[in-house]
Amino acid sequence: MPSSGPGYPTPLDAMYKGPREEILYVVCIQPNADSKKGDFLATVDINPKSSTYQQIIHRLHMGKNNDEIHHSGWNTCSSCYGCKGMVRDKLILPCMESDRIVVVDTGKNPKAPAIHKILEASEMHAFNCATPHTIHCLSNGDIMINVLGDTDGQGKCDFLLLDGKTFKPKGTWTNGRLAKFGYDFWYQPFFDVMISSGWGAPKNFKTGFVPAQIIDPNAYGTALNFYCWSKRELIQTIDLGPDGCAPLEVRFVHNPKECTGFVACAVMSNVYRFYQKEDGTFAADKVIDVKGYKVTGGGWPMEYLQGFVSDLVISLDDKYLYLNNWLQGDVRQYDITDRANPKLTGQVYLGGQLTSDSPIKVVEEEFTPPEPVIIKGKRLKGGPQMMQLSLDGKRLYASNDLYSVWDRQFYPEAVQEGGWIVKLDIDHKNGGMKLDKNFLIDFGKTPDGPVLAHEMRFPGGDCTSDIWMAK
């Protein structure tokens, strides 16, 4: 680690010289909205040499119910490498229901973090912004948070800037017109570009999934939005069409001098590659298409059961892409050495709707349902959702919470029994994955009752939060 400034000089430096992860910060959601216990940030020991390995060793409560912490991000990352006086020691937690933003101090005691500051909803609402989601630090020390809607619950893609020292709002980032929907974003200053994706209108997705709404252009998005980074202006929108409904996690590859990346589109279970053309504009092509199955039984509300790709992770050397199928229940590994032609190299089932004992059955074609997965006596209910990859690319962690109202709709038993985190061991050299049957973090047995486990962060940075600057 450098003596001045956070992070690593390059993605490969992080991969080959970064330490093995020993602590995992996990945002935990209290599924009972009437509970006074509220959400909390769990500190999980994942050091195999520790006496408390695989245990929740600390819980930091947010002090209010119905927050719905979702994603999280650091006050600074590798984009500030070499900047004297800057330290990665604050984890920012946006709350999608309450519109609060909680700043957590992880530096003073990494194993027992404490609340540093809380921005109440009124501070965001002053800019007609609500439903905060993704956080990235900027190389100038500011923090940028995208919002998914306005204070009336209508779709709105904007970005709130926070001062990196005081954490006070400085205003919004975008100049001129706004994109219709927001969700995730990633920037590439070397190419003077930023990309954002768009889930839909909060007033719609916050009440659950209604199949009829996916064709409503005012309910769900199908677009990728490209911005001029230096001018803060929306310069191009690509409509992916029905196959690109609900584009969620979006990632540039880590190499800051390569202007391409991938986005996961949830509803029809596709992954698109986006890239810059010779004329400077962007294009997007579908490169992964997860097969949907015609099903019957179990009260399934649609004719087909899609995979529902809601997360993707790219290894730091840009060799492998990992995606989840929350509904079908598997995690997949693709070799993306050829960016335009990903090659499936690994697949592991972790539950889902199509297990051998499920009342939902595939019809009109051959399909061998996977067996239920049981680890340490706990059956994995639900399906894999959020993922985090170790810096060295050898361990992939997966949790099962998507969004509490959707969890209750699709996996009520998983909500009742609490969330989980499992670990897949990765063959990074040749491709392939294997479930570690001796690793389980069980969130069904906390002093707060069963809780849901969503996004995960390592104290030293990770594959989904760090952005590198090109020289």
ChimeraX attribute file (.defattr): number of C-alpha atoms within 10 A of each C-alpha:
attribute: neighborCount
match mode: 1-to-1
recipient: residues
	/A:1	15
	/A:2	12
	/A:3	9
	/A:4	14
	/A:5	20
	/A:6	24
	/A:7	27
	/A:8	25
	/A:9	18
	/A:10	20
	/A:11	24
	/A:12	18
	/A:13	16
	/A:14	23
	/A:15	20
	/A:16	13
	/A:17	13
	/A:18	19
	/A:19	13
	/A:20	16
	/A:21	21
	/A:22	17
	/A:23	22
	/A:24	22
	/A:25	24
	/A:26	24
	/A:27	25
	/A:28	27
	/A:29	27
	/A:30	26
	/A:31	24
	/A:32	18
	/A:33	15
	/A:34	10
	/A:35	13
	/A:36	13
	/A:37	18
	/A:38	23
	/A:39	29
	/A:40	24
	/A:41	23
	/A:42	24
	/A:43	23
	/A:44	22
	/A:45	23
	/A:46	19
	/A:47	15
	/A:48	11
	/A:49	9
	/A:50	11
	/A:51	9
	/A:52	13
	/A:53	17
	/A:54	21
	/A:55	17
	/A:56	20
	/A:57	14
	/A:58	16
	/A:59	23
	/A:60	17
	/A:61	16
	/A:62	21
	/A:63	12
	/A:64	14
	/A:65	20
	/A:66	20
	/A:67	22
	/A:68	26
	/A:69	30
	/A:70	23
	/A:71	22
	/A:72	26
	/A:73	27
	/A:74	24
	/A:75	26
	/A:76	30
	/A:77	28
	/A:78	27
	/A:79	24
	/A:80	26
	/A:81	22
	/A:82	16
	/A:83	17
	/A:84	12
	/A:85	9
	/A:86	18
	/A:87	18
	/A:88	20
	/A:89	21
	/A:90	24
	/A:91	24
	/A:92	26
	/A:93	26
	/A:94	29
	/A:95	24
	/A:96	23
	/A:97	18
	/A:98	18
	/A:99	25
	/A:100	25
	/A:101	25
	/A:102	22
	/A:103	22
	/A:104	22
	/A:105	19
	/A:106	19
	/A:107	16
	/A:108	11
	/A:109	10
	/A:110	14
	/A:111	20
	/A:112	16
	/A:113	22
	/A:114	20
	/A:115	17
	/A:116	14
	/A:117	16
	/A:118	17
	/A:119	16
	/A:120	13
	/A:121	18
	/A:122	13
	/A:123	15
	/A:124	23
	/A:125	14
	/A:126	12
	/A:127	15
	/A:128	16
	/A:129	26
	/A:130	32
	/A:131	27
	/A:132	29
	/A:133	25
	/A:134	24
	/A:135	27
	/A:136	26
	/A:137	24
	/A:138	19
	/A:139	18
	/A:140	12
	/A:141	18
	/A:142	19
	/A:143	26
	/A:144	24
	/A:145	24
	/A:146	27
	/A:147	28
	/A:148	28
	/A:149	25
	/A:150	21
	/A:151	19
	/A:152	12
	/A:153	17
	/A:154	18
	/A:155	28
	/A:156	26
	/A:157	27
	/A:158	30
	/A:159	24
	/A:160	21
	/A:161	22
	/A:162	20
	/A:163	16
	/A:164	19
	/A:165	11
	/A:166	9
	/A:167	20
	/A:168	15
	/A:169	19
	/A:170	12
	/A:171	14
	/A:172	18
	/A:173	16
	/A:174	20
	/A:175	11
	/A:176	9
	/A:177	11
	/A:178	15
	/A:179	21
	/A:180	22
	/A:181	30
	/A:182	34
	/A:183	26
	/A:184	25
	/A:185	26
	/A:186	22
	/A:187	23
	/A:188	24
	/A:189	17
	/A:190	15
	/A:191	17
	/A:192	13
	/A:193	21
	/A:194	21
	/A:195	24
	/A:196	28
	/A:197	28
	/A:198	29
	/A:199	27
	/A:200	31
	/A:201	26
	/A:202	25
	/A:203	16
	/A:204	17
	/A:205	18
	/A:206	16
	/A:207	10
	/A:208	16
	/A:209	14
	/A:210	11
	/A:211	11
	/A:212	9
	/A:213	13
	/A:214	18
	/A:215	13
	/A:216	11
	/A:217	13
	/A:218	15
	/A:219	21
	/A:220	24
	/A:221	30
	/A:222	24
	/A:223	25
	/A:224	27
	/A:225	23
	/A:226	22
	/A:227	20
	/A:228	19
	/A:229	19
	/A:230	11
	/A:231	14
	/A:232	15
	/A:233	18
	/A:234	21
	/A:235	15
	/A:236	16
	/A:237	16
	/A:238	14
	/A:239	14
	/A:240	19
	/A:241	10
	/A:242	15
	/A:243	18
	/A:244	24
	/A:245	26
	/A:246	30
	/A:247	34
	/A:248	28
	/A:249	26
	/A:250	28
	/A:251	26
	/A:252	25
	/A:253	24
	/A:254	25
	/A:255	19
	/A:256	20
	/A:257	15
	/A:258	15
	/A:259	18
	/A:260	21
	/A:261	21
	/A:262	24
	/A:263	28
	/A:264	29
	/A:265	32
	/A:266	25
	/A:267	23
	/A:268	23
	/A:269	26
	/A:270	24
	/A:271	26
	/A:272	23
	/A:273	22
	/A:274	25
	/A:275	20
	/A:276	16
	/A:277	11
	/A:278	7
	/A:279	6
	/A:280	9
	/A:281	11
	/A:282	18
	/A:283	16
	/A:284	19
	/A:285	13
	/A:286	18
	/A:287	16
	/A:288	18
	/A:289	15
	/A:290	15
	/A:291	14
	/A:292	16
	/A:293	19
	/A:294	16
	/A:295	21
	/A:296	17
	/A:297	11
	/A:298	11
	/A:299	8
	/A:300	15
	/A:301	12
	/A:302	12
	/A:303	11
	/A:304	16
	/A:305	23
	/A:306	22
	/A:307	25
	/A:308	24
	/A:309	31
	/A:310	26
	/A:311	24
	/A:312	25
	/A:313	25
	/A:314	26
	/A:315	26
	/A:316	27
	/A:317	20
	/A:318	19
	/A:319	19
	/A:320	21
	/A:321	22
	/A:322	22
	/A:323	24
	/A:324	31
	/A:325	24
	/A:326	28
	/A:327	23
	/A:328	28
	/A:329	24
	/A:330	21
	/A:331	26
	/A:332	18
	/A:333	24
	/A:334	21
	/A:335	22
	/A:336	18
	/A:337	14
	/A:338	9
	/A:339	18
	/A:340	15
	/A:341	14
	/A:342	18
	/A:343	17
	/A:344	17
	/A:345	16
	/A:346	17
	/A:347	17
	/A:348	17
	/A:349	21
	/A:350	29
	/A:351	25
	/A:352	25
	/A:353	25
	/A:354	23
	/A:355	20
	/A:356	14
	/A:357	12
	/A:358	14
	/A:359	15
	/A:360	18
	/A:361	20
	/A:362	19
	/A:363	12
	/A:364	8
	/A:365	9
	/A:366	7
	/A:367	11
	/A:368	10
	/A:369	16
	/A:370	19
	/A:371	14
	/A:372	17
	/A:373	17
	/A:374	13
	/A:375	16
	/A:376	10
	/A:377	7
	/A:378	13
	/A:379	15
	/A:380	24
	/A:381	25
	/A:382	28
	/A:383	29
	/A:384	32
	/A:385	28
	/A:386	24
	/A:387	27
	/A:388	26
	/A:389	26
	/A:390	21
	/A:391	27
	/A:392	23
	/A:393	22
	/A:394	16
	/A:395	22
	/A:396	21
	/A:397	18
	/A:398	25
	/A:399	25
	/A:400	31
	/A:401	29
	/A:402	21
	/A:403	22
	/A:404	24
	/A:405	18
	/A:406	16
	/A:407	20
	/A:408	15
	/A:409	13
	/A:410	19
	/A:411	20
	/A:412	16
	/A:413	13
	/A:414	23
	/A:415	25
	/A:416	17
	/A:417	20
	/A:418	26
	/A:419	25
	/A:420	26
	/A:421	24
	/A:422	23
	/A:423	22
	/A:424	20
	/A:425	15
	/A:426	21
	/A:427	15
	/A:428	16
	/A:429	9
	/A:430	8
	/A:431	15
	/A:432	19
	/A:433	21
	/A:434	15
	/A:435	18
	/A:436	13
	/A:437	13
	/A:438	10
	/A:439	17
	/A:440	17
	/A:441	21
	/A:442	24
	/A:443	22
	/A:444	20
	/A:445	13
	/A:446	12
	/A:447	10
	/A:448	16
	/A:449	15
	/A:450	22
	/A:451	30
	/A:452	28
	/A:453	31
	/A:454	26
	/A:455	23
	/A:456	28
	/A:457	25
	/A:458	19
	/A:459	19
	/A:460	23
	/A:461	24
	/A:462	25
	/A:463	24
	/A:464	24
	/A:465	20
	/A:466	24
	/A:467	31
	/A:468	24
	/A:469	19
	/A:470	15
	/A:471	6
